[in-house]
Amino acid sequence: MGAVVSIVQPYIPRYRVAFFDRLRDALAADGITVNLVVSQPAGAQSARGDSAEPTVDVDEVHPRTLSIGRISFTLTNTSGFWRGADAVILPLEGSSLDVYRAMSRRRGGLRVGLWGHVLNYVAPANILDVRLERALMRRADQVFAYTASGANAAVEAGVDPMKVRMLRNTIDTQALESAVRTVTKADAEAFRSRHGLRGPTFGYLGGLDASKRIDYLAAALEEMWSLNPAAKVIVAGHGDQAGLLNVAASRGQVIMLGYADARSKALIGEVSSALLMPGRIGLVAVDALTLRLPIITSEYPWHGPEREYLKDGSDVLVVSGGPRQFALAALSSDLPKVASAAPGLDGMVSTFADGVRALVASKPGRSESRNN
């Protein structure tokens, strides 16, 4: 009988489905079965409307959160779903009791992998969480880091470099690449005509929540309206702060498309000169590179690790100052030209699959970190 590996996820967004499908297929050839244990998105994540049903088998759980002072603990007991598994891979969270349950079973033969950002990219670091997560990584059998800086941080924290996998976190771009190739000038002109795009045009891709600085974007749109009322922004996404764009939408300055498929994104790329993303840059970096559109962002410290894929001055323009400076930069005729390439999903799947194989093959219950 082959090995069984459980992967625990808070929820599965649409962009992760292809990854899990390909990972399952890659490991099936080695007799390794992948089982997903997931819950449902909550709060701002739920409002994005991007959750999906994967085509692999899943078990669904319902977590609870306990707050003590400034620390929140995720009370999710998924252990019943991976009790008979050979290995489990969980999010790297110092406040997740499930991670400690998994670690306590290593002596009994369970192999434990952890994956995630590793560094605190999107929020200020909590010193206790940092210490807990470093200790957890040193005890883990494999650590899967999203990008190079996270992988380097894991090694610097004392994790054996042989246990660290640098994934280059990405999404499946095949459908978008195909759509970009097949969108014609006639298609673009019809899109412009349908939405009244007669002046400078920009795009926005992703969730509409606080992490994306939608309030800043709304203020920049006010400035843009005073500078050039013909300029428009095509917004593809949902979120709990979508209402902040209602004024701009009511005057026709913003076109709200909702969740965009590959063809819609390709059309946005064809008619736009840049993506306006004043807040967190995450996997939108991959979309932007695929569309060959530069990103215009503000001076914001909490970008996702995928910000590393973008070169300042070519792939991304960082604007100093407030919303008026942002609007002026967007309307400038001197926008950067994209120079980098998007990371491919095949590489991420291959690296993750290699880590799973190493996880299954490792000797249970041992820790080989340098600073254990």
N, C-alpha and C positions, 0 to 999 in steps of 0.2 A: 504494500500500500504506500502511496506517495505521501509527501508532507502536506500539512495544512497550515496556512499562514493567515491570520486575521489582521485586518487593517482597520483601525478605529478612526472615524472621521466625524466632526461636528455635523456636517451635512455634505451633500454632493452637489455642487453647482454644475451647471451645464458644461462649463469648460473642462471639468475633470472627467467626464464620462469617457471620452476617447482614451485618456490616459489609462484608466482602470481597465477598459476593454482590451487595450493592447498589452498591458501588463499581464493580465490573465492569460492571454494567448501565448505570450513569450514564456511564461513559467509553466504552462500546461505541458509543453514539450519535455520538461524536466520532471513531470509528475508532481508538480507543486500546485495545490489548489489555493486560490485567493478567495477569502471570505470577507466581505465588508460589513462593518458594524457602524451604523450611522444613526443620528438623530435628525431633528428638523431645525431649520434656521430660526433664529429668534431676533427680536428687535429690529435694528437697522438692516441686518442681513436678510431677514424675512421680507422686508419692504422692497428689497431689490428685485424680487420675483425671478431669481435665476436658479432656483433649485430644480433638480431633475431626477428622474428615475433612471438609475443605471441599468445596463443590460446584464450585469453580473448579479449573482444572488446577494441579497443584503439582509441583515437583521436590524430592526429599528429599536432604538432605546429612547427613553424620555428623561433627560438629565434635570437636576435641580441645582440651584446655586445658593451657597451660604456665605454671607458677608460678615467678617469679623474685623471691625475697624476699616483699614484701608485695603485689606486683603480679601479677595473673593475666592472661595473654593468651589470647584465644580463637582457636585455630588452626582457622579455618573457611575453606576456600577455595571460595566459591560462584561465583567469577568465571566459571567455565566455563558457568554457567547464564545469565548475562546478558551474555555476550561480544557477542552480536548485537543487544542491546537498545538502544533510543534513550536510556533513562534507567533508573537503579536507585535505589531508596529503601531505605536500611539503618538499623538501630537506631543511635542516637547513642551510640557507645562508644569512648572514647579508646584502649582496649586491644584493639580488634578490627582485626586485620590486613586484613580484607576492606575496611574503610572506606578504608584507605590505598591498597589496590589500585584501588579505584574512583576515588579522587582523582587517582591517577597517569594515569588514562585520560581525564581531562577534556579535555586538549589534543587528544586524538584524537576528540573529539566526544561522549563520554558525558556526559550530565547526571546530577548526583548530588543526591539528596534525603536528608535525615536526619530521623528522627522519634524522639520519646521524651519523657521527663520534662523534660530540659534541666537542671533543678536536681537536687541530691542530696536528695531527699525521704526515702528509705527507708533510708539508711545514711550514716555520716559521710563527708564529702568527702575524697577523695584529691587533694592539691594538683596532682600531676602530671596525673592524669586530668582535672581541671577545666581546666587550661591546654590540654591536648591537645584537649578537646572544644570549647572556645571557638574555638581555631584552626580546627578542622574545620568548625564552623558558619559561620565567616566565609568559608571557601572554598566552601561548598556552594551549590548553585543554589536550593534551597528547604529551609526548616526547618519541620517540623511539630511543634508543641509541644502537649502534652496539655491544658494549662490556661493561664489568663491569667498566672499568676505565672511559668510557664516561658517563655511568649512574651515577657513583659517582660524576663526575664533574658537571652534571646537578643539582643534589641535593645540592652540595656545592655552586652553583650559585644562589640558592634560589628557585628552583622548588620543589613543593610539591612532596615528595617521592611517593605518591599514583598515581601521574600522569606520573611517569617515568617507561618505560618498557625496560628491558635489554634483547636484542634479541639473543645474541651469534650468530652474523652474520655468515652464512654458505651457503653451496650449497648442492644440492641433490647428495649424494654419493652412492645411491643404484646401479646405473649402474656400477660405478667403483668398488664397493665392489664385485658385481657379476663377473665382468671381472677378478678381482684379484683371486677369487676362482676358476675360470674355466681355466685360463691360465696354460698350462702344461709345464713340462720341455722340451718336444719336441717342443712346440711352441716357448719357449725361445731360444732353440738352433737354430731353423730355423731363428729367428730374428737376432741372433748373426751372423749367417752365411751370411745372406742377406746383412748385413751392415758391415761385416768385423770386428766384435768386438772381438779382440783377447787379448786385454790388459785391464787395468782398464777402467771402463765405468761409466759415470755420465749422469744425466739428467738435463734438464732445461725446466720448464713449465711456460708459460705466455707470456705477451706482450713483444715486443722487442723495448723499448723506453727508453728515458733518465732516467726515474724514476727507471728503473731496472739496471742502471749502466752497460749498454752493452759495453761501452768503457773500463771499468775496466775488464769485463769478457774477452774481446778480448785480452787485455794485459796479463791477467792471462793465457790465452790459448797459447800465445807466450812463456811464461815461462814454461808451461807444455810441450810444444813441445820440448823444449831443454832438459827437465828433463826425459821425457818418451814419445817418438813419438808414441808409441802404444796406449796411453790413448786417449779415444774418448768421445765426448759429444753429446748426442742426444737432439736436440732442438725442442721443440713442441710449436709453437707460431708464430705470425706475429707482425710486427711493423715497424715504420718508421726508426729504426736504425738497421734493419736486415742486411744491407749492411756492417756493421762493422765486421760481422762474415764471410764475403766472402773469405778472405784469408785462414782462418782456414778451411772453407768448401772446398775450392779448393784443399787443400792438404789431404782431407779425414779425418781430425781431428774432424770436426763437421758434423753431419748428420742433415739436415734441414727437419723436417717432416711436417711443417706447423701446422694448427690447428689439435689437436689430439683428437680422440674420446676416449671413456672409454677403449676399448681394447688396443689401442696404448699406453695409459698411463699405463695400467697394464703391458704391455710388457716392457716399460721403467723401471717400478718399479722392474720387475723381473731380469733385466740384469744390473741394476745400483747399485752402492754402496751409492750414495748420490745425492741430487739435488744441483746444483751450482747456487745460487741466491745472487749475491753480492749486489744487490740493494734492492728496496722495496719488503718486504714480506707482502703480503696481503692474499687473499683467497687461494694462493698456500699452505699456512700452512695446510689447510684442506685436499688438495690433498696429501701432504706429509705424514700427519698422517694416512690417509687411505691406502697409499702405504707402510707405515712403513719404509719410507726413511728419514734419517736425512737431514737437510738443512745445507749447508755450506754458510755462509754469511760474509760480511765484516763489519767493524765498520761504520755503516751508521745510521744516526739519524732519517730518515724519513720513517719508516716502517708503514704499515697500522695497525689498531687496532687488527687485527687477529694475529699479532705477539705475543699477549698475550697467545695464545693457546700453544705456544712452550716453553718448559723448556730448559734453557741454560745447555749445557753439556750432554744432552741426545737427545732431539728433534732437537736442533740446535747448531751448532758450530760457534762461532763468532771469526773471524780471525783478529788479530791485524797486522798492517803493510800493505804493498803494494801487487801488483799482484803476486810477486814471493812467498811471504809468503802464499798467498791464494793457489797457485798451490802446494806448498809443503804440506800444510795441507790436500788438497784433495787427494794427492797421499800417504798420511800416511796410515799405516795399522791400526791405532788406532782411527777409526771413531766412533762416538757415536751411541748408540742403542736407537731407539725411545721408549719412555715410556708412552706418553700421548695418549688419544683417541680423535678423531675428533668429534666436536659437530654435532648433527643431525638436519636435516631440519625440522622434525616434531616439535621439540621444538621451533624453531624460528617461524614457522607458528602459533603454538598455542599461543605463547606470543604476536605476532603481532595481531592475531585475537581477543584476550582478550582486547588489547588496543583499537582496532576499536570498539568493543562492548561498552567499557566504554566511548569512544568518542561520539558515537551516543546517549548513555543514559545520557550524562552530560547535565546540564542546559545551554542553549545557552547564550553567552554574559557575562559570569561570569569568573573572574580570581581568583584562590584560592592559588596563590603562596605565599610563606612566605615573600618575599622581593619585592613586587610589587611597 
